[in-house]
Amino acid sequence: MNEFTCPFLNKLIQAGECYDVQMVRIKMIKPEIFDYPFNREEADKFCEVCVFNQLKNE
């Protein structure tokens, strides 16, 4: 699945943007890559349980 609705961003995104969100969450890249405000704590709430999270440990 390459495109899906992100529960955190509440919009349709591609898998690459999801990966970028995960990289920002784990502090591998800076949130300034996004053209929208990024709240790491809020992202954690959604991404930890999201089925689309590519870095989630199963």
MDTraj code that builds the backbone (N, CA, C; nanometers):
import mdtraj as md
import numpy as np

residues = "MET ASN GLU PHE THR CYS PRO PHE LEU ASN LYS LEU ILE GLN ALA GLY GLU CYS TYR ASP VAL GLN MET VAL ARG ILE LYS MET ILE LYS PRO GLU ILE PHE ASP TYR PRO PHE ASN ARG GLU GLU ALA ASP LYS PHE CYS GLU VAL CYS VAL PHE ASN GLN LEU LYS ASN GLU".split()
xyz = np.array([
    [0.0847, -0.1171, 0.0000],
    [0.0000, 0.0000, 0.0000],
    [0.0897, 0.1239, 0.0000],
    [0.0862, 0.1995, -0.1051],
    [0.1741, 0.3146, -0.1189],
    [0.1096, 0.4455, -0.0743],
    [-0.0226, 0.4502, -0.0661],
    [-0.0926, 0.5718, -0.0279],
    [-0.2024, 0.5372, 0.0717],
    [-0.2136, 0.6157, 0.1769],
    [-0.3128, 0.5890, 0.2805],
    [-0.3389, 0.7156, 0.3606],
    [-0.4470, 0.7139, 0.4383],
    [-0.4786, 0.8277, 0.5239],
    [-0.4039, 0.8126, 0.6552],
    [-0.3202, 0.9098, 0.6849],
    [-0.2402, 0.9097, 0.8071],
    [-0.3259, 0.9603, 0.9232],
    [-0.3426, 0.8798, 1.0284],
    [-0.4214, 0.9241, 1.1436],
    [-0.3599, 1.0446, 1.2154],
    [-0.2292, 1.0536, 1.2183],
    [-0.1616, 1.1657, 1.2838],
    [-0.1814, 1.2958, 1.2056],
    [-0.1556, 1.2911, 1.0756],
    [-0.1662, 1.4114, 0.9932],
    [-0.3084, 1.4364, 0.9446],
    [-0.3921, 1.3338, 0.9536],
    [-0.5313, 1.3413, 0.9098],
    [-0.5402, 1.3843, 0.7627],
    [-0.4561, 1.3209, 0.6810],
    [-0.4584, 1.3485, 0.5375],
    [-0.4005, 1.2296, 0.4618],
    [-0.4285, 1.2272, 0.3332],
    [-0.3765, 1.1228, 0.2457],
    [-0.2281, 1.1492, 0.2207],
    [-0.1448, 1.0486, 0.2485],
    [-0.0004, 1.0621, 0.2277],
    [0.0526, 0.9381, 0.1562],
    [0.1736, 0.9488, 0.1068],
    [0.2417, 0.8341, 0.0486],
    [0.3322, 0.7725, 0.1541],
    [0.3727, 0.6505, 0.1309],
    [0.4553, 0.5774, 0.2272],
    [0.5844, 0.6521, 0.2594],
    [0.6390, 0.7240, 0.1644],
    [0.7625, 0.7987, 0.1877],
    [0.7466, 0.9073, 0.2924],
    [0.6323, 0.9747, 0.2928],
    [0.6088, 1.0777, 0.3943],
    [0.5912, 1.0142, 0.5314],
    [0.5277, 0.8980, 0.5360],
    [0.5146, 0.8238, 0.6620],
    [0.6536, 0.7893, 0.7155],
    [0.7398, 0.7442, 0.6278],
    [0.8767, 0.7110, 0.6686],
    [0.9477, 0.8349, 0.7231],
    [0.9283, 0.9484, 0.6578],
    [0.9883, 1.0729, 0.7061],
    [0.9363, 1.1086, 0.8450],
    [0.8074, 1.0896, 0.8674],
    [0.7494, 1.1152, 1.0003],
    [0.8191, 1.0275, 1.1039],
    [0.8402, 0.9008, 1.0700],
    [0.9057, 0.8106, 1.1651],
    [1.0502, 0.8532, 1.1912],
    [1.1194, 0.8983, 1.0883],
    [1.2577, 0.9433, 1.1048],
    [1.2658, 1.0669, 1.1947],
    [1.1689, 1.1559, 1.1826],
    [1.1646, 1.2733, 1.2702],
    [1.1319, 1.2301, 1.4127],
    [1.0405, 1.1375, 1.4267],
    [1.0031, 1.0882, 1.5602],
    [1.1231, 1.0331, 1.6354],
    [1.2104, 0.9596, 1.5655],
    [1.3256, 0.8988, 1.6336],
    [1.4497, 0.9876, 1.6254],
    [1.4290, 1.1110, 1.5825],
    [1.5328, 1.2147, 1.5821],
    [1.6498, 1.1847, 1.4877],
    [1.6204, 1.1162, 1.3791],
    [1.7227, 1.0917, 1.2771],
    [1.7300, 1.2085, 1.1788],
    [1.6179, 1.2780, 1.1607],
    [1.6146, 1.3986, 1.0779],
    [1.5344, 1.5054, 1.1514],
    [1.5517, 1.6296, 1.1109],
    [1.4871, 1.7421, 1.1791],
    [1.3469, 1.7664, 1.1240],
    [1.2558, 1.8120, 1.2094],
    [1.1179, 1.8355, 1.1660],
    [1.1040, 1.9477, 1.0632],
    [1.2070, 2.0261, 1.0439],
    [1.2015, 2.1353, 0.9474],
    [1.1866, 2.0867, 0.8030],
    [1.2008, 1.9565, 0.7803],
    [1.1807, 1.9047, 0.6441],
    [1.0350, 1.9178, 0.6003],
    [0.9442, 1.9287, 0.6976],
    [0.8014, 1.9399, 0.6671],
    [0.7613, 2.0858, 0.6504],
    [0.6604, 2.1087, 0.5687],
    [0.6089, 2.2443, 0.5511],
    [0.4894, 2.2700, 0.6429],
    [0.4787, 2.1916, 0.7491],
    [0.3743, 2.2086, 0.8499],
    [0.4371, 2.1889, 0.9877],
    [0.3744, 2.2446, 1.0913],
    [0.4275, 2.2258, 1.2273],
    [0.4265, 2.0776, 1.2645],
    [0.5306, 2.0338, 1.3305],
    [0.5414, 1.8927, 1.3687],
    [0.5543, 1.8821, 1.5196],
    [0.4620, 1.8084, 1.5810],
    [0.4626, 1.7870, 1.7254],
    [0.5012, 1.6416, 1.7507],
    [0.6231, 1.6207, 1.7962],
    [0.6759, 1.4850, 1.8150],
    [0.5928, 1.4050, 1.9157],
    [0.5526, 1.4688, 2.0251],
    [0.4748, 1.3984, 2.1279],
    [0.3391, 1.3538, 2.0732],
    [0.2771, 1.4399, 1.9946],
    [0.1481, 1.4055, 1.9341],
    [0.1666, 1.2933, 1.8318],
    [0.2724, 1.3004, 1.7546],
    [0.3010, 1.1957, 1.6562],
    [0.3206, 1.0615, 1.7258],
    [0.3911, 1.0622, 1.8377],
    [0.4145, 0.9376, 1.9118],
    [0.2836, 0.8698, 1.9504],
    [0.1859, 0.9484, 1.9936],
    [0.0562, 0.8924, 2.0351],
    [-0.0100, 0.8152, 1.9215],
    [-0.0025, 0.8703, 1.8019],
    [-0.0662, 0.8070, 1.6869],
    [0.0199, 0.6962, 1.6270],
    [0.1462, 0.7258, 1.6070],
    [0.2340, 0.6357, 1.5316],
    [0.2667, 0.5057, 1.6053],
    [0.2719, 0.5102, 1.7362],
    [0.3027, 0.3889, 1.8131],
    [0.2013, 0.2774, 1.7882],
    [0.0783, 0.3137, 1.7563],
    [-0.0269, 0.2132, 1.7375],
    [-0.0764, 0.2037, 1.5930],
    [-0.0148, 0.2800, 1.5043],
    [-0.0626, 0.2863, 1.3660],
    [-0.0212, 0.1627, 1.2854],
    [-0.1143, 0.1092, 1.2098],
    [-0.0862, -0.0081, 1.1263],
    [0.0044, 0.0259, 1.0084],
    [0.0163, 0.1533, 0.9739],
    [0.0991, 0.1950, 0.8610],
    [0.2423, 0.2277, 0.9012],
    [0.2721, 0.2291, 1.0299],
    [0.4059, 0.2631, 1.0793],
    [0.5065, 0.1595, 1.0297],
    [0.5956, 0.2024, 0.9429],
    [0.6920, 0.1120, 0.8802],
    [0.8038, 0.0687, 0.9740],
    [0.8225, 0.1403, 1.0833],
    [0.9300, 0.1076, 1.1771],
    [0.8798, 0.0387, 1.3033],
    [0.7513, 0.0159, 1.3087],
    [0.6904, -0.0445, 1.4274],
    [0.7362, -0.1892, 1.4435],
    [0.7765, -0.2222, 1.5638],
    [0.8140, -0.3611, 1.5930],
    [0.6885, -0.4440, 1.6119],
    [0.6779, -0.5474, 1.5355],
    [0.5590, -0.6347, 1.5443],
    [0.5765, -0.7383, 1.6513],
])
top = md.Topology()
chain = top.add_chain()
for i, resn in enumerate(residues, 1):
    res = top.add_residue(resn, chain, resSeq=i)
    for name in ("N", "CA", "C"):
        top.add_atom(name, md.element.get_by_symbol(name[0]), res)
traj = md.Trajectory(xyz[None], top)
